[in-house]
């Protein structure tokens, strides 16, 4: 589901990351926005 490598790396160790990533995508966030959010 996650297309960019950073998002995949973030999702690996966090049980909630997939849900957060999916919600951001559903809200219309770009890959760049998702990457920046997950870095925070």
Secondary structure, DSSP 8 states (H G I E B T S, - for coil): ---SHHHHHHHHH-TTHHHHHHHHHHTT--HHHHHHHHH-
